[in-house]
């Protein structure tokens, strides 16, 4: 069968790490081909070479049987290769149309014109059922629609080879379903799709074949229909993986966090998007907030940790009123926070990893003495966390946070927050962007926090994660508490009814 892409014996080395070691990838025309591996396995590096962001040290690339030299992304575009990056490359203040044509604009007498472009965008949007308004500003549309804009950018440039890097990392279940349909349509049109992922169920839903990388090396390429999830997971991480972690039933009854009638204002929507929500989180339990993304979960957490002020309500931590406390005061009182946006709220990207690991504690012993930072203590502390949480980077503690893969950035934040002496751990999408091996590890850490009599509050849009971790489930719909459920007595179907607002608990 004809191959659209052949990457043969690709090797790429960075200082201190061999990202790709003699890797070969062959993708057939019209195929959906998954690239599977742990965080840091070399998946994004390999696709960045195909897209011209990096140059391979060794190896060659063939397109439709002919050897090509891809020096930069412009060359890739000329060869019909497009790429959607895990963190989108969009200008938030621009409209959808302005983003799509950026770098390929039409002009008339020295002025930009968009009439032909907008007609083409509407045609592509309708053909592939993308449903995108070309006049909308990117800052005003959902993450799922922003991803569709990136796909439209590729189609607008007549891409025949489409690369998607972790395409579902920030999407809701409904948006994931829609994306899978779009990928299938693209494949049916004869386009070749490569998508980087670590989610086995997504591979099973749409991929024809999958190539597995581990530690920069190619483990193999297999037919998805002939391989089980257990076999794929073992190839990916090199050991057996536990998909569902057993845990004892929580018996905690002492409230650590008490939230009463919380209302939180959103400057985006110019109204209270959290409305009179009350709940508690007890020592020795995991309370998971479930709901379709965009129903006030983010704003609720912002209110709890101090990023957004409350317009009404009261928050108590271990019986002490912290409603008007600053972010630092809440942190020092025992709140750890794993934020939803790791790059905006979790890390300072241009700081080394070792500085990021002490952001809330640099002013305390042993990291400072008489006003001076103790660099040996900071580095030793960071090295311990790197080893305990398997945070992979090129230069260890001195690696810039920006240089880490998305999954390793997330693991660094998890390491920092779990290691702190907290009473309450708040985690929003704690395993977003992580592979099955890392998810297993993080779930064990979260359950260990609970078993250490800590209160754990989690926001998750992954129903498997909700049922794996939750001792109780708080369901949020349109900013209101519509039910607190026992996962042992609730099905995914029933939870879905609460999440969609079709069902409410009488006591909610």
C-alpha positions in Angstrom: 0.0 0.0 0.0 1.2 3.5 -0.9 2.7 5.5 2.0 2.0 9.2 2.3 4.8 9.6 4.9 7.9 7.7 5.5 10.3 8.9 8.3 13.2 6.5 8.2 15.8 6.0 10.9 15.2 9.5 12.5 17.6 10.5 15.2 17.4 13.8 17.1 19.6 14.7 20.1 19.4 17.7 22.4 21.9 18.5 25.1 21.7 15.7 27.6 19.0 13.7 26.0 18.4 11.7 22.8 14.8 12.5 22.0 14.5 10.2 19.0 16.8 7.2 18.5 16.7 5.6 15.1 12.9 5.9 14.8 10.9 4.9 11.7 7.3 5.9 11.0 5.3 4.9 7.9 1.8 6.4 7.4 -0.5 5.2 4.6 -2.6 7.5 2.4 -6.0 8.0 4.0 -5.0 6.4 7.3 -5.5 7.7 10.8 -2.2 6.8 12.5 -1.8 7.2 16.2 1.6 8.0 17.8 1.5 6.6 21.4 4.0 7.1 24.2 4.6 8.4 27.7 5.3 12.0 28.3 8.8 12.7 27.1 8.9 9.6 24.8 9.8 11.7 21.8 6.4 11.9 20.0 6.2 15.7 19.7 9.9 15.9 18.7 9.3 13.4 15.8 6.3 15.3 14.5 8.1 18.6 14.9 10.8 17.3 12.6 8.1 16.4 10.0 6.7 19.9 10.3 10.1 21.6 10.0 10.4 23.0 13.5 13.5 20.8 14.1 16.1 19.2 11.8 16.9 15.6 12.3 20.5 14.7 13.1 20.2 11.5 11.1 17.6 9.9 8.8 15.4 10.9 5.9 11.8 11.8 5.1 9.9 10.6 2.1 6.5 11.9 0.9 4.6 9.7 -1.5 7.8 7.9 -2.2 10.0 10.9 -2.9 12.8 12.1 -0.6 12.2 15.7 0.7 14.1 18.2 2.8 11.9 20.1 5.2 13.8 23.0 6.6 11.0 25.0 8.2 7.2 25.1 8.6 6.9 27.0 5.3 8.4 24.1 3.5 6.0 21.8 5.4 3.1 23.9 4.2 4.3 23.8 0.7 4.4 19.9 0.9 0.8 19.9 2.2 1.7 19.2 5.9 -0.1 21.0 8.6 0.2 20.7 12.4 -2.1 21.6 15.3 0.0 22.1 18.4 -1.0 21.1 21.9 -1.0 24.7 22.9 -2.7 26.5 20.1 -0.9 29.1 18.0 -3.7 31.6 17.8 -3.9 35.4 18.3 -6.7 35.9 20.8 -7.6 39.4 19.8 -7.9 38.5 16.1 -11.1 37.1 14.5 -11.3 33.5 13.3 -10.8 34.5 9.7 -7.8 36.7 10.6 -6.1 33.8 12.4 -6.8 31.4 9.5 -5.3 33.6 6.8 -2.4 34.9 8.9 0.7 34.6 6.7 -1.4 33.9 3.6 -3.5 37.1 3.3 -5.1 38.5 0.1 -4.4 42.1 -0.7 -6.0 44.6 -3.0 -4.2 47.9 -3.7 -2.2 47.5 -0.6 -5.1 46.7 1.7 -6.1 43.4 3.3 -9.2 41.8 1.9 -11.1 38.9 3.4 -14.1 38.3 1.1 -12.7 35.4 -0.8 -11.1 34.0 2.4 -14.3 34.2 4.3 -16.2 32.4 1.5 -13.6 29.7 1.5 -13.7 29.4 5.3 -17.4 29.0 5.3 -17.2 26.4 2.5 -14.6 24.3 4.4 -16.5 24.8 7.7 -19.7 23.4 6.1 -18.0 20.6 4.3 -16.3 19.2 7.4 -19.1 20.1 9.8 -16.9 22.4 11.8 -19.6 25.1 12.5 -17.2 28.0 12.9 -18.2 31.7 12.7 -15.4 33.4 10.7 -16.2 36.8 12.3 -16.0 35.6 16.0 -12.9 36.7 18.0 -10.8 33.8 19.2 -10.9 35.0 22.8 -14.7 34.6 22.8 -14.9 31.0 21.6 -14.4 27.7 23.5 -11.2 25.7 23.5 -13.0 23.1 21.3 -13.8 25.7 18.7 -10.3 27.1 18.9 -9.0 23.7 17.9 -11.4 23.7 15.0 -9.9 27.0 13.9 -6.5 25.3 13.9 -7.8 22.5 11.8 -9.4 25.0 9.4 -6.0 26.7 9.1 -4.5 23.5 7.8 -7.4 22.8 5.4 -7.3 26.4 4.1 -3.7 25.8 3.1 -4.8 22.5 1.3 -3.0 20.2 3.7 -3.1 16.5 2.8 -1.2 15.4 5.9 -2.6 16.6 9.2 -0.7 16.3 12.5 -2.6 16.8 15.8 -0.6 17.0 19.0 -2.6 15.8 22.1 -5.8 17.0 20.4 -8.2 16.1 23.2 -6.2 17.4 26.2 -8.5 20.3 26.9 -11.8 19.1 25.3 -15.0 18.1 26.9 -16.4 14.6 26.2 -18.9 16.1 23.8 -16.1 18.0 21.9 -14.0 14.8 21.8 -16.9 13.0 20.1 -17.2 15.7 17.6 -13.4 15.8 16.9 -13.4 12.0 16.4 -16.1 12.5 13.7 -14.1 15.2 12.0 -11.0 13.1 11.9 -12.9 10.2 10.4 -14.3 12.6 7.7 -10.8 13.8 6.9 -9.6 10.2 6.5 -12.6 9.3 4.3 -11.5 12.3 2.1 -8.2 10.6 1.6 -6.2 12.8 3.9 -3.6 11.2 6.2 -3.9 12.0 9.9 -1.3 11.5 12.5 -2.4 12.2 16.1 -0.2 12.2 19.1 -1.9 10.8 22.2 -1.5 8.7 25.3 -5.3 7.9 25.6 -5.9 4.3 24.6 -9.7 4.6 24.2 -9.3 7.4 21.6 -6.8 5.2 19.6 -9.3 2.4 19.6 -12.1 4.7 18.4 -10.5 6.1 15.3 -7.0 4.9 14.6 -6.1 2.2 12.0 -2.6 1.6 13.3 -0.5 2.9 16.1 3.3 3.4 16.5 4.6 3.2 20.1 7.6 5.1 21.3 9.3 4.6 24.7 12.3 6.7 25.9 12.9 8.0 22.4 13.0 4.5 20.8 10.4 2.8 18.6 8.8 -0.1 20.3 6.7 -1.2 17.4 3.8 -0.5 15.0 0.6 -2.6 15.4 -2.9 -2.8 14.0 -5.3 -1.4 16.5 -8.0 -3.9 15.9 -5.6 -6.8 16.7 -4.2 -5.3 19.9 -5.7 -4.9 23.4 -5.5 -1.9 25.6 -3.5 -3.9 28.1 -0.9 -4.8 25.4 -0.7 -1.2 24.2 -0.2 0.1 27.8 2.6 -2.5 28.4 4.3 -1.5 25.2 4.1 2.2 26.2 5.4 2.0 29.7 7.3 -1.2 29.8 5.3 -2.9 32.6 1.8 -3.9 33.5 -0.6 -1.0 34.2 -3.4 -0.9 36.7 -6.4 0.9 35.1 -8.6 1.0 38.1 -7.1 1.5 41.6 -8.8 -0.2 44.5 -9.3 2.0 47.6 -11.0 1.6 50.9 -14.3 3.5 51.6 -13.7 6.9 53.2 -14.8 7.2 56.8 -13.8 10.9 57.4 -16.4 13.1 59.0 -14.4 16.1 60.2 -15.0 19.1 57.8 -11.7 20.7 56.6 -13.3 23.1 54.1 -16.8 24.5 54.5 -18.2 26.6 51.7 -21.5 28.4 52.4 -23.7 30.1 49.7 -20.8 31.0 47.5 -21.4 33.4 44.6 -18.5 34.2 42.2 -18.6 37.0 39.6 -17.2 36.4 36.1 -15.8 39.5 34.3 -16.1 37.6 31.0 -19.8 37.0 31.3 -20.5 40.0 33.5 -22.6 38.1 36.0 -22.3 35.7 38.9 -21.5 32.3 37.3 -21.4 30.5 40.7 -24.7 30.9 42.5 -25.3 30.0 46.1 -23.1 26.8 46.1 -22.7 25.1 49.5 -20.6 22.0 50.3 -17.9 20.7 52.6 -14.8 18.6 52.1 -13.9 16.3 55.0 -10.6 15.0 56.3 -9.9 11.6 54.8 -12.1 11.9 51.7 -12.0 12.9 48.0 -14.8 15.1 46.9 -14.9 15.3 43.1 -16.7 18.2 41.3 -18.3 16.8 38.1 -20.0 18.7 35.4 -19.7 19.7 31.7 -16.9 22.2 31.3 -18.0 25.9 31.5 -20.6 25.5 34.2 -18.8 27.5 36.8 -16.3 25.0 38.0 -13.2 27.1 37.2 -14.7 30.2 38.9 -15.7 28.2 41.9 -12.1 27.1 42.4 -10.8 30.6 41.8 -13.1 31.8 44.6 -11.8 29.1 47.0 -8.1 29.8 46.4 -8.5 33.6 46.2 -7.9 34.3 42.5 -11.5 35.7 42.3 -13.2 37.6 45.1 -16.6 36.3 46.3 -19.7 38.5 45.8 -21.4 36.5 48.5 -20.8 33.7 50.9 -18.3 32.4 53.4 -15.3 30.0 53.3 -13.9 28.3 56.4 -10.8 26.2 56.6 -10.4 24.0 59.8 -13.1 26.2 61.4 -11.3 29.5 60.6 -12.9 32.1 58.3 -10.6 32.7 55.3 -13.2 34.5 53.1 -11.2 37.7 52.9 -7.7 36.1 53.2 -5.1 36.6 50.5 -3.8 33.9 48.2 -0.6 33.6 50.3 -2.5 33.5 53.5 -4.7 30.7 52.2 -1.6 28.8 51.0 0.1 29.2 54.4 -3.0 28.0 56.1 -2.7 24.7 54.3 -4.3 24.9 50.9 -2.4 23.4 48.0 -3.7 24.1 44.5 -3.0 22.3 41.2 -4.5 24.8 38.7 -6.4 24.1 35.6 -4.0 26.2 33.4 -0.5 24.9 34.2 1.2 27.6 32.1 -0.8 30.6 33.3 -1.3 29.8 37.0 1.0 26.9 37.7 4.5 27.8 36.5 6.8 30.7 35.6 7.9 29.3 32.2 11.2 31.2 32.0 12.3 30.2 35.5 14.2 26.9 36.0 12.4 24.0 37.5 14.1 24.4 40.8 12.7 28.0 41.3 9.3 26.8 40.3 9.3 24.1 42.9 9.6 26.7 45.7 7.2 29.4 44.5 5.1 29.3 47.7 7.9 28.6 50.1 11.1 30.4 49.0 10.8 32.8 51.9 10.8 30.0 54.5 13.5 27.8 55.9 15.3 25.8 54.7 15.2 27.6 51.3 16.2 31.0 52.8 18.5 32.0 55.7 18.6 35.6 56.9 17.1 36.8 53.6 19.4 34.8 51.3 18.3 31.9 49.1 20.0 28.6 50.0 20.6 27.2 46.5 22.0 23.8 47.6 18.8 23.2 49.6 16.6 24.3 46.7 18.4 22.0 44.2 18.4 19.0 46.5 14.7 19.5 47.2 13.9 19.8 43.5 16.0 16.7 42.7 14.1 14.7 45.2 10.8 15.7 43.7 12.0 15.0 40.2 12.9 11.5 41.2 9.8 10.8 43.3 7.4 12.0 40.6 9.4 11.0 37.5 9.6 14.5 36.1 11.6 14.2 32.8 13.7 17.1 31.5 17.0 17.6 29.7 18.9 19.3 32.6 17.1 18.3 35.8 16.6 21.1 38.3 18.2 23.7 36.0 15.8 23.0 33.1 13.6 25.9 32.1 10.0 25.1 32.8 9.2 26.1 29.3 11.4 23.3 27.9 9.4 20.5 29.6 6.7 18.7 27.7 3.1 19.6 28.8 2.8 16.3 30.7 6.0 16.9 32.6 5.1 20.4 33.4 1.9 19.0 35.0 3.9 16.4 37.0 6.2 19.1 38.3 3.2 21.1 39.6 1.7 17.9 41.1 5.0 17.2 42.8 5.3 20.6 44.3 1.7 20.8 45.6 1.5 17.3 47.0 4.8 17.7 48.7 3.7 20.7 50.6 2.4 20.4 54.2 -1.3 20.9 53.3 -4.6 20.3 55.0 -6.6 20.6 51.7 -5.4 19.7 48.3 -7.4 21.2 45.4 -6.7 19.7 42.0 -8.3 20.8 38.7 -7.8 18.3 35.9 -4.8 16.7 37.7 -4.1 14.1 35.0 -4.8 16.2 32.0 -2.1 15.6 29.4 -0.7 12.6 31.3 -0.2 9.0 30.0 -1.6 5.9 31.5 1.5 5.2 33.6 1.6 8.7 35.0 -2.2 8.7 35.6 -1.9 5.5 37.6 0.9 7.1 39.7 -0.9 10.4 40.2 -4.1 8.6 41.3 -2.1 6.6 43.8 -0.6 9.9 45.2 -4.1 11.5 45.5 -5.5 8.5 47.3 -2.5 8.4 49.5 -3.2 12.1 50.5 -6.7 11.0 51.4 -5.5 8.0 53.4 -3.1 10.4 55.2 -6.3 12.1 56.5 -6.0 15.1 54.1 -9.1 16.6 52.5 -8.9 16.4 48.7 -11.1 18.4 46.3 -10.9 17.5 42.6 -12.4 19.0 39.5 -12.5 16.5 36.6 -14.2 16.2 33.3 -13.1 12.6 32.8 -15.9 10.3 34.0 -13.5 7.4 34.5 -11.4 9.6 36.8 -14.5 10.7 38.7 -15.6 7.2 39.5 -12.0 6.0 40.2 -11.2 8.7 42.8 -14.5 10.0 44.3 -15.8 9.2 47.7 -18.6 11.8 47.0 -19.5 13.6 43.8 -20.7 17.2 43.7 -22.4 17.9 40.4 -22.4 21.5 39.2 -24.8 22.7 36.4 -25.1 26.4 35.4 -23.2 27.4 38.5 -25.4 25.6 40.9 -25.2 22.5 43.0 -27.6 20.1 41.5 -26.7 17.0 43.6 -24.2 15.3 45.9 -23.9 11.7 44.9 -22.4 8.5 46.2 -20.3 6.9 43.4 -21.1 3.4 44.7 -24.8 4.0 44.1 -24.6 6.0 40.9 -24.1 5.0 37.3 -22.4 7.1 34.5 -25.8 7.4 32.8 -27.4 8.9 35.9 -24.4 11.2 36.5 -24.8 12.4 32.9 -28.4 13.4 33.6 -27.3 15.5 36.5 -24.5 17.0 34.5 -26.9 18.0 31.7 -29.4 19.6 34.1 -32.0 16.9 33.3 -32.1 15.7 36.9 -31.6 17.4 40.3 -31.4 16.1 43.8 -34.3 17.2 46.0 -31.9 18.4 48.7 -29.7 20.3 46.3 
